[in-house]
Amino acid sequence: MKSSPDEERFARYQSVVNALLAKESFKKPDIYEALREEQKPFIGKVIGELVRDGYLTQDGLKSKPHYSWSEKKKEFNPGRWIDQRVFTATVKRSPSVDRPRERLLHLGPATLKTSELLAILIRSGLQGESAMQAGEKLAALYGDNLQNLSQKARGELKQVNKAMMKVRTERAFNEEQGKWLELIRRHLTENLIMEKDDVDHMPIFTREGGSCGKLKKVFGGELEIIIEEMNAAIAA
């Protein structure tokens, strides 16, 4: 099946980031040599974005800069970082004849990409993320190996739900706390680990006006404890 533009872009980002992670310090020609089939402007774009986000530092002559990973490398989550640049929250509506479900009914499954078949199964997305975008994320991560996706997804979802049940049974939560716990559950279902700083940066929280300071107040100062307990229960 043909890959979507987002899937291809994710793979390009991943290739460049992996090449950068293999080196503690480097110059652009080092990466150009390692990735001969990739366009130099795209490599420069990825490096520039990492510099702006503080993961890479730049020194030396402006015409021949030298790059090194900063202390923030310890916090760097490649998949999440790439995901935020490739899969945006913008939902583009298409004519019904072009939509996956209609094409499946009229033309059969062979005409659809893996991401479109997944979108049909997902049916509806989360707030700010369409089913099509969710399908593209999964297709980019798992390709056509849907059996592996099925096995992995069932196990991970079970662990997240088990962890959330443990937290809920040990405390009594009010309605507002329950709302934020559901967002935490959705975030963990996708990422399997959470840091308190995610509340300040991840769209699933920021769209709802979330921040680390706000949620600390909402949970009476127990936000970090809850996150630690969830992470530990998932990893168990």
VEXFI-704009 format. One record per residue (C-alpha): residue number from 1; residue in one letter; x negated, y, z negated. Coordinates in Angstrom, 3 decimals. Example, Ala and Ser with C-alpha at 12.3 -4.5 7.8 and 13.67 -1.06 7.14 Angstrom:
BEGIN
<r num="1" residuo="A" xx="-12.300" yy="-4.500" zz="-7.800"/>
<r num="2" residuo="S" xx="-13.670" yy="-1.060" zz="-7.140"/>
***
This chain:
BEGIN
<r num="1" residuo="M" xx="0.000" yy="0.000" zz="0.000"/>
<r num="2" residuo="K" xx="-1.142" yy="3.488" zz="0.819"/>
<r num="3" residuo="S" xx="-2.382" yy="5.599" zz="-2.101"/>
<r num="4" residuo="S" xx="-0.697" yy="8.916" zz="-2.859"/>
<r num="5" residuo="P" xx="-2.693" yy="12.175" zz="-2.698"/>
<r num="6" residuo="D" xx="-2.651" yy="12.386" zz="-6.511"/>
<r num="7" residuo="E" xx="-3.978" yy="8.842" zz="-6.847"/>
<r num="8" residuo="E" xx="-6.798" yy="9.616" zz="-4.415"/>
<r num="9" residuo="R" xx="-7.617" yy="12.863" zz="-6.230"/>
<r num="10" residuo="F" xx="-7.667" yy="11.055" zz="-9.582"/>
<r num="11" residuo="A" xx="-10.116" yy="8.512" zz="-8.139"/>
<r num="12" residuo="R" xx="-12.364" yy="11.290" zz="-6.781"/>
<r num="13" residuo="Y" xx="-12.427" yy="13.055" zz="-10.144"/>
<r num="14" residuo="Q" xx="-13.150" yy="9.764" zz="-11.891"/>
<r num="15" residuo="S" xx="-16.067" yy="8.991" zz="-9.576"/>
<r num="16" residuo="V" xx="-17.708" yy="12.379" zz="-10.188"/>
<r num="17" residuo="V" xx="-17.119" yy="12.325" zz="-13.952"/>
<r num="18" residuo="N" xx="-18.574" yy="8.812" zz="-14.226"/>
<r num="19" residuo="A" xx="-21.700" yy="9.935" zz="-12.350"/>
<r num="20" residuo="L" xx="-22.081" yy="12.910" zz="-14.710"/>
<r num="21" residuo="L" xx="-21.576" yy="10.798" zz="-17.825"/>
<r num="22" residuo="A" xx="-24.418" yy="8.542" zz="-16.718"/>
<r num="23" residuo="K" xx="-26.859" yy="11.436" zz="-17.213"/>
<r num="24" residuo="E" xx="-27.561" yy="13.495" zz="-20.324"/>
<r num="25" residuo="S" xx="-28.815" yy="16.377" zz="-18.163"/>
<r num="26" residuo="F" xx="-28.972" yy="16.961" zz="-14.432"/>
<r num="27" residuo="K" xx="-29.038" yy="19.357" zz="-11.516"/>
<r num="28" residuo="K" xx="-26.433" yy="19.378" zz="-8.778"/>
<r num="29" residuo="P" xx="-28.757" yy="17.745" zz="-6.201"/>
<r num="30" residuo="D" xx="-29.043" yy="14.744" zz="-8.551"/>
<r num="31" residuo="I" xx="-25.281" yy="14.221" zz="-8.338"/>
<r num="32" residuo="Y" xx="-25.148" yy="14.962" zz="-4.615"/>
<r num="33" residuo="E" xx="-27.668" yy="12.156" zz="-4.130"/>
<r num="34" residuo="A" xx="-25.707" yy="9.759" zz="-6.331"/>
<r num="35" residuo="L" xx="-22.415" yy="10.546" zz="-4.577"/>
<r num="36" residuo="R" xx="-23.403" yy="10.960" zz="-0.947"/>
<r num="37" residuo="E" xx="-19.882" yy="10.328" zz="0.365"/>
<r num="38" residuo="E" xx="-18.283" yy="13.023" zz="-1.817"/>
<r num="39" residuo="Q" xx="-18.042" yy="16.640" zz="-0.689"/>
<r num="40" residuo="K" xx="-20.507" yy="18.933" zz="-2.442"/>
<r num="41" residuo="P" xx="-17.922" yy="21.699" zz="-3.113"/>
<r num="42" residuo="F" xx="-15.704" yy="19.193" zz="-4.938"/>
<r num="43" residuo="I" xx="-18.623" yy="18.020" zz="-7.100"/>
<r num="44" residuo="G" xx="-19.385" yy="21.657" zz="-7.891"/>
<r num="45" residuo="K" xx="-15.737" yy="22.264" zz="-8.768"/>
<r num="46" residuo="V" xx="-15.691" yy="19.386" zz="-11.291"/>
<r num="47" residuo="I" xx="-18.962" yy="20.533" zz="-12.863"/>
<r num="48" residuo="G" xx="-17.631" yy="24.097" zz="-13.088"/>
<r num="49" residuo="E" xx="-14.449" yy="22.954" zz="-14.826"/>
<r num="50" residuo="L" xx="-16.465" yy="20.975" zz="-17.367"/>
<r num="51" residuo="V" xx="-18.624" yy="24.037" zz="-18.022"/>
<r num="52" residuo="R" xx="-15.531" yy="26.222" zz="-18.531"/>
<r num="53" residuo="D" xx="-14.078" yy="23.678" zz="-20.952"/>
<r num="54" residuo="G" xx="-17.315" yy="23.645" zz="-22.959"/>
<r num="55" residuo="Y" xx="-18.293" yy="20.040" zz="-22.292"/>
<r num="56" residuo="L" xx="-21.301" yy="21.021" zz="-20.181"/>
<r num="57" residuo="T" xx="-23.816" yy="23.792" zz="-20.803"/>
<r num="58" residuo="Q" xx="-25.620" yy="25.626" zz="-18.015"/>
<r num="59" residuo="D" xx="-29.088" yy="27.164" zz="-18.139"/>
<r num="60" residuo="G" xx="-32.022" yy="27.915" zz="-15.866"/>
<r num="61" residuo="L" xx="-31.947" yy="30.066" zz="-12.756"/>
<r num="62" residuo="K" xx="-28.536" yy="30.979" zz="-11.396"/>
<r num="63" residuo="S" xx="-29.590" yy="29.704" zz="-7.976"/>
<r num="64" residuo="K" xx="-30.830" yy="26.386" zz="-9.430"/>
<r num="65" residuo="P" xx="-28.833" yy="25.778" zz="-12.617"/>
<r num="66" residuo="H" xx="-29.569" yy="22.918" zz="-14.959"/>
<r num="67" residuo="Y" xx="-26.703" yy="21.227" zz="-16.790"/>
<r num="68" residuo="S" xx="-26.554" yy="19.283" zz="-20.048"/>
<r num="69" residuo="W" xx="-23.748" yy="17.748" zz="-22.053"/>
<r num="70" residuo="S" xx="-22.823" yy="19.784" zz="-25.103"/>
<r num="71" residuo="E" xx="-21.912" yy="18.536" zz="-28.581"/>
<r num="72" residuo="K" xx="-18.305" yy="18.406" zz="-27.365"/>
<r num="73" residuo="K" xx="-19.184" yy="15.300" zz="-25.348"/>
<r num="74" residuo="K" xx="-18.275" yy="13.285" zz="-28.451"/>
<r num="75" residuo="E" xx="-14.695" yy="14.564" zz="-28.108"/>
<r num="76" residuo="F" xx="-14.526" yy="14.110" zz="-24.337"/>
<r num="77" residuo="N" xx="-11.759" yy="11.786" zz="-23.152"/>
<r num="78" residuo="P" xx="-12.391" yy="11.355" zz="-19.387"/>
<r num="79" residuo="G" xx="-9.016" yy="9.855" zz="-18.514"/>
<r num="80" residuo="R" xx="-7.054" yy="12.490" zz="-20.389"/>
<r num="81" residuo="W" xx="-9.180" yy="15.338" zz="-19.008"/>
<r num="82" residuo="I" xx="-8.740" yy="14.162" zz="-15.412"/>
<r num="83" residuo="D" xx="-5.060" yy="13.496" zz="-15.976"/>
<r num="84" residuo="Q" xx="-4.469" yy="17.101" zz="-17.036"/>
<r num="85" residuo="R" xx="-5.976" yy="18.327" zz="-13.755"/>
<r num="86" residuo="V" xx="-4.336" yy="15.909" zz="-11.368"/>
<r num="87" residuo="F" xx="-0.829" yy="15.302" zz="-12.655"/>
<r num="88" residuo="T" xx="0.930" yy="18.601" zz="-13.248"/>
<r num="89" residuo="A" xx="4.393" yy="19.090" zz="-14.722"/>
<r num="90" residuo="T" xx="5.785" yy="20.629" zz="-11.520"/>
<r num="91" residuo="V" xx="8.564" yy="18.494" zz="-10.058"/>
<r num="92" residuo="K" xx="9.079" yy="18.907" zz="-6.326"/>
<r num="93" residuo="R" xx="12.532" yy="17.925" zz="-5.122"/>
<r num="94" residuo="S" xx="12.765" yy="16.144" zz="-1.798"/>
<r num="95" residuo="P" xx="15.698" yy="15.394" zz="0.551"/>
<r num="96" residuo="S" xx="17.583" yy="12.264" zz="-0.477"/>
<r num="97" residuo="V" xx="16.435" yy="10.435" zz="2.662"/>
<r num="98" residuo="D" xx="12.814" yy="10.854" zz="1.487"/>
<r num="99" residuo="R" xx="13.390" yy="9.707" zz="-2.091"/>
<r num="100" residuo="P" xx="11.961" yy="6.309" zz="-3.105"/>
<r num="101" residuo="R" xx="15.279" yy="4.703" zz="-4.094"/>
<r num="102" residuo="E" xx="16.983" yy="5.641" zz="-0.816"/>
<r num="103" residuo="R" xx="14.009" yy="4.447" zz="1.232"/>
<r num="104" residuo="L" xx="13.995" yy="1.169" zz="-0.712"/>
<r num="105" residuo="L" xx="17.664" yy="0.587" zz="0.092"/>
<r num="106" residuo="H" xx="17.387" yy="1.523" zz="3.763"/>
<r num="107" residuo="L" xx="13.885" yy="0.375" zz="4.710"/>
<r num="108" residuo="G" xx="12.828" yy="-2.199" zz="2.136"/>
<r num="109" residuo="P" xx="9.996" yy="-2.357" zz="-0.472"/>
<r num="110" residuo="A" xx="7.188" yy="-2.687" zz="2.098"/>
<r num="111" residuo="T" xx="7.625" yy="0.981" zz="3.051"/>
<r num="112" residuo="L" xx="7.025" yy="2.249" zz="-0.501"/>
<r num="113" residuo="K" xx="3.772" yy="2.927" zz="-2.329"/>
<r num="114" residuo="T" xx="3.103" yy="1.281" zz="-5.684"/>
<r num="115" residuo="S" xx="3.692" yy="4.603" zz="-7.467"/>
<r num="116" residuo="E" xx="7.120" yy="4.946" zz="-5.834"/>
<r num="117" residuo="L" xx="8.160" yy="1.415" zz="-6.834"/>
<r num="118" residuo="L" xx="7.058" yy="2.148" zz="-10.393"/>
<r num="119" residuo="A" xx="9.042" yy="5.408" zz="-10.368"/>
<r num="120" residuo="I" xx="12.182" yy="3.463" zz="-9.445"/>
<r num="121" residuo="L" xx="11.606" yy="1.093" zz="-12.372"/>
<r num="122" residuo="I" xx="10.882" yy="3.967" zz="-14.775"/>
<r num="123" residuo="R" xx="14.071" yy="5.715" zz="-13.577"/>
<r num="124" residuo="S" xx="13.711" yy="8.896" zz="-15.660"/>
<r num="125" residuo="G" xx="10.666" yy="10.724" zz="-16.962"/>
<r num="126" residuo="L" xx="9.963" yy="12.671" zz="-20.119"/>
<r num="127" residuo="Q" xx="10.506" yy="16.378" zz="-20.489"/>
<r num="128" residuo="G" xx="8.086" yy="18.124" zz="-18.130"/>
<r num="129" residuo="E" xx="7.129" yy="14.888" zz="-16.358"/>
<r num="130" residuo="S" xx="9.192" yy="13.235" zz="-13.647"/>
<r num="131" residuo="A" xx="9.492" yy="9.492" zz="-13.093"/>
<r num="132" residuo="M" xx="7.488" yy="9.962" zz="-9.893"/>
<r num="133" residuo="Q" xx="4.622" yy="11.581" zz="-11.793"/>
<r num="134" residuo="A" xx="4.693" yy="8.794" zz="-14.396"/>
<r num="135" residuo="G" xx="4.581" yy="6.237" zz="-11.581"/>
<r num="136" residuo="E" xx="1.601" yy="7.984" zz="-10.003"/>
<r num="137" residuo="K" xx="-0.276" yy="7.945" zz="-13.317"/>
<r num="138" residuo="L" xx="0.274" yy="4.215" zz="-13.756"/>
<r num="139" residuo="A" xx="-0.629" yy="3.454" zz="-10.149"/>
<r num="140" residuo="A" xx="-3.838" yy="5.472" zz="-10.468"/>
<r num="141" residuo="L" xx="-4.810" yy="3.525" zz="-13.583"/>
<r num="142" residuo="Y" xx="-3.763" yy="0.010" zz="-12.537"/>
<r num="143" residuo="G" xx="-3.643" yy="0.046" zz="-8.727"/>
<r num="144" residuo="D" xx="-1.598" yy="-2.852" zz="-7.353"/>
<r num="145" residuo="N" xx="-2.249" yy="-5.140" zz="-10.338"/>
<r num="146" residuo="L" xx="1.281" yy="-4.866" zz="-11.712"/>
<r num="147" residuo="Q" xx="1.015" yy="-8.121" zz="-13.671"/>
<r num="148" residuo="N" xx="-1.872" yy="-6.655" zz="-15.692"/>
<r num="149" residuo="L" xx="0.138" yy="-3.457" zz="-16.165"/>
<r num="150" residuo="S" xx="3.121" yy="-5.430" zz="-17.425"/>
<r num="151" residuo="Q" xx="1.085" yy="-7.440" zz="-19.925"/>
<r num="152" residuo="K" xx="-0.871" yy="-4.421" zz="-21.153"/>
<r num="153" residuo="A" xx="2.174" yy="-2.147" zz="-21.406"/>
<r num="154" residuo="R" xx="4.201" yy="-4.649" zz="-23.448"/>
<r num="155" residuo="G" xx="1.382" yy="-5.180" zz="-25.923"/>
<r num="156" residuo="E" xx="0.572" yy="-1.501" zz="-26.302"/>
<r num="157" residuo="L" xx="4.206" yy="-0.434" zz="-26.650"/>
<r num="158" residuo="K" xx="4.747" yy="-3.099" zz="-29.311"/>
<r num="159" residuo="Q" xx="1.739" yy="-1.854" zz="-31.285"/>
<r num="160" residuo="V" xx="2.857" yy="1.792" zz="-31.117"/>
<r num="161" residuo="N" xx="6.424" yy="0.979" zz="-32.175"/>
<r num="162" residuo="K" xx="5.140" yy="-1.226" zz="-34.994"/>
<r num="163" residuo="A" xx="2.882" yy="1.592" zz="-36.212"/>
<r num="164" residuo="M" xx="5.731" yy="4.115" zz="-36.103"/>
<r num="165" residuo="M" xx="8.043" yy="1.756" zz="-38.005"/>
<r num="166" residuo="K" xx="5.411" yy="1.360" zz="-40.719"/>
<r num="167" residuo="V" xx="5.079" yy="5.142" zz="-41.135"/>
<r num="168" residuo="R" xx="8.860" yy="5.674" zz="-41.189"/>
<r num="169" residuo="T" xx="9.510" yy="2.957" zz="-43.762"/>
<r num="170" residuo="E" xx="6.956" yy="4.418" zz="-46.166"/>
<r num="171" residuo="R" xx="8.453" yy="7.930" zz="-46.172"/>
<r num="172" residuo="A" xx="11.750" yy="9.744" zz="-45.788"/>
<r num="173" residuo="F" xx="11.704" yy="12.229" zz="-42.900"/>
<r num="174" residuo="N" xx="14.127" yy="15.026" zz="-42.137"/>
<r num="175" residuo="E" xx="15.581" yy="15.801" zz="-38.693"/>
<r num="176" residuo="E" xx="12.838" yy="18.216" zz="-37.636"/>
<r num="177" residuo="Q" xx="10.099" yy="15.819" zz="-38.743"/>
<r num="178" residuo="G" xx="11.844" yy="13.041" zz="-36.827"/>
<r num="179" residuo="K" xx="11.774" yy="15.135" zz="-33.643"/>
<r num="180" residuo="W" xx="8.002" yy="15.588" zz="-33.885"/>
<r num="181" residuo="L" xx="7.477" yy="11.927" zz="-34.788"/>
<r num="182" residuo="E" xx="9.225" yy="10.932" zz="-31.576"/>
<r num="183" residuo="L" xx="6.857" yy="13.165" zz="-29.575"/>
<r num="184" residuo="I" xx="3.910" yy="11.621" zz="-31.427"/>
<r num="185" residuo="R" xx="5.243" yy="8.156" zz="-30.549"/>
<r num="186" residuo="R" xx="5.517" yy="9.089" zz="-26.848"/>
<r num="187" residuo="H" xx="2.018" yy="10.558" zz="-26.883"/>
<r num="188" residuo="L" xx="0.600" yy="7.409" zz="-28.479"/>
<r num="189" residuo="T" xx="2.457" yy="5.160" zz="-26.039"/>
<r num="190" residuo="E" xx="0.530" yy="6.858" zz="-23.244"/>
<r num="191" residuo="N" xx="-2.849" yy="7.384" zz="-24.946"/>
<r num="192" residuo="L" xx="-2.987" yy="4.795" zz="-27.789"/>
<r num="193" residuo="I" xx="-4.950" yy="7.192" zz="-29.977"/>
<r num="194" residuo="M" xx="-4.284" yy="10.666" zz="-31.301"/>
<r num="195" residuo="E" xx="-6.353" yy="13.446" zz="-32.795"/>
<r num="196" residuo="K" xx="-4.862" yy="16.359" zz="-34.672"/>
<r num="197" residuo="D" xx="-6.243" yy="18.771" zz="-32.047"/>
<r num="198" residuo="D" xx="-3.995" yy="17.098" zz="-29.435"/>
<r num="199" residuo="V" xx="-1.089" yy="19.036" zz="-30.958"/>
<r num="200" residuo="D" xx="-2.752" yy="22.295" zz="-29.892"/>
<r num="201" residuo="H" xx="-3.607" yy="21.194" zz="-26.365"/>
<r num="202" residuo="M" xx="-1.330" yy="18.454" zz="-25.015"/>
<r num="203" residuo="P" xx="1.739" yy="19.683" zz="-23.061"/>
<r num="204" residuo="I" xx="4.081" yy="17.208" zz="-24.753"/>
<r num="205" residuo="F" xx="3.587" yy="19.234" zz="-27.976"/>
<r num="206" residuo="T" xx="2.842" yy="22.748" zz="-26.699"/>
<r num="207" residuo="R" xx="5.989" yy="22.806" zz="-24.536"/>
<r num="208" residuo="E" xx="7.984" yy="22.468" zz="-27.751"/>
<r num="209" residuo="G" xx="6.030" yy="25.241" zz="-29.472"/>
<r num="210" residuo="G" xx="3.864" yy="22.817" zz="-31.397"/>
<r num="211" residuo="S" xx="0.531" yy="23.623" zz="-32.978"/>
<r num="212" residuo="C" xx="-1.622" yy="21.956" zz="-35.581"/>
<r num="213" residuo="G" xx="-0.807" yy="24.700" zz="-38.098"/>
<r num="214" residuo="K" xx="2.928" yy="24.427" zz="-37.487"/>
<r num="215" residuo="L" xx="3.054" yy="20.644" zz="-37.813"/>
<r num="216" residuo="K" xx="0.990" yy="20.730" zz="-40.994"/>
<r num="217" residuo="K" xx="3.758" yy="22.878" zz="-42.481"/>
<r num="218" residuo="V" xx="6.512" yy="20.688" zz="-41.016"/>
<r num="219" residuo="F" xx="4.976" yy="17.565" zz="-42.586"/>
<r num="220" residuo="G" xx="4.026" yy="19.226" zz="-45.846"/>
<r num="221" residuo="G" xx="0.297" yy="18.964" zz="-45.259"/>
<r num="222" residuo="E" xx="0.442" yy="15.231" zz="-44.395"/>
<r num="223" residuo="L" xx="-0.002" yy="15.528" zz="-40.618"/>
<r num="224" residuo="E" xx="-3.581" yy="14.238" zz="-40.617"/>
<r num="225" residuo="I" xx="-2.677" yy="11.374" zz="-42.957"/>
<r num="226" residuo="I" xx="0.203" yy="10.327" zz="-40.692"/>
<r num="227" residuo="I" xx="-2.011" yy="10.465" zz="-37.603"/>
<r num="228" residuo="E" xx="-4.713" yy="8.404" zz="-39.329"/>
<r num="229" residuo="E" xx="-2.164" yy="5.812" zz="-40.443"/>
<r num="230" residuo="M" xx="-0.697" yy="5.562" zz="-36.929"/>
<r num="231" residuo="N" xx="-4.150" yy="5.160" zz="-35.329"/>
<r num="232" residuo="A" xx="-5.143" yy="2.516" zz="-37.867"/>
<r num="233" residuo="A" xx="-1.894" yy="0.569" zz="-37.417"/>
<r num="234" residuo="I" xx="-2.235" yy="0.567" zz="-33.620"/>
<r num="235" residuo="A" xx="-5.846" yy="-0.601" zz="-33.803"/>
<r num="236" residuo="A" xx="-5.019" yy="-3.360" zz="-36.302"/>
***
